[in-house]
């Protein structure tokens, strides 16, 4: 009985981890290619979820339409996350890069991305309050019983989907012209420019990907857990950063492992020690891992540039 | 082919280039020599658009290119091999060449890359290896190969002999002459002044951001005052 319950928790943990994977990949992409820890990522995730909820609950603003179909609402939510991400690119990364060059490479974009995080979050709080909102989809009861274990089909599909997205990203980075350009920018943006790569046109693509990954991940969350809230980004944000570091900065495959490990340790920790223990377990694990392997599980030796 | 008129470059309070004028003719090899910090690298970077010029004109093939971005200048055939080679060590040899051919049509990319592998057999053998495992000489070959696949009309080399053994330096300059005989104009910035002046047809001497002397390379090489100031005992 105990082992069956434990195994059920392992399954739940892996499913939860699939939520973290996409967000962890979003973090790892911006840090790997641009050397920029983009703190707005949790807000983009929340934005997609809350915009999706708002559209499926109220419909388009100004009475243009009634409540939208849940899938359409989430799609528009994803688009909003992408647009929000481009806004961050324009006014944190590009703006400071153009004005001040590399001298401000780390701190100022980081702090201004934190500013965007809070602004997005409080705009949503003003618009919709701080309550957790129910998000209903036709998938409310689609659990699959397999050998006595409960596997939620949407969760299982989202795990597969997350892994497919990462696989696609990996192919993009390693096999395509755009991917090579991104890796060249990751290693040395100045020399990439000398090769004829239009860095200012390609960097926004990273932010489009970031917004897309956050939006998809938030949609998966909304479909699986039937709820969204203005704080949903904060919960996933810290876990995704932990997942990224555990997997290794700049490693997209590491982000999968990291996401699953974080999801697993979170559910097991809650099962054994109660709800408040999750963060202690996740971050304790991370700190112990870093002592033995500072690059994370799949990170390269070089910390800084050129990690793909 | 290339005409630079009264070019000025400033980095904040530092005045790196002061009214520098120079030309490179069609199929010519021109060298710019001078001490460290004379502004040689700044000149090349300004020509390719990697640093902004504060005034002056850069004219390439009868067109003022000041307003073009660096990638657009690359498309028009102005290619720089940067100082210290700066190959992408996290990529394979072939990927480095693909990046070099970035602005070429994909149909021409393959052909351009194969011709580099024909020219440099060592690189062909290491095609799928990471560029980080290459020796210094091979890295320089790759850096030049990466520039060649971009089909340069004017190839600029910033300190190409840096860190290479004397034999490799000689081979490098033979290669430069070979490329030149294929019709590519060449602008070399060098610390190895003697060899640069031997290879080039004309030369400029930069001092503290200004052109101090210019003329036929053979005359500059024979200039006593210059020899004492810059040419030293370099090989």
Interface residues (C-beta under 8 A of the other chain):
Chain A: X177 X180 X181 X183 X184 X186 X187 X188 X190 X191 X192 X193 X194 X195 X196 X197 X198 X306 X307 X308
Chain B: X48 X50 X69 X70 X71 X74 X75 X79 X80 X82 X86 X88 X89 X90 X91 X95 X98 X99 X100 X102 X103 X106 X146 X150
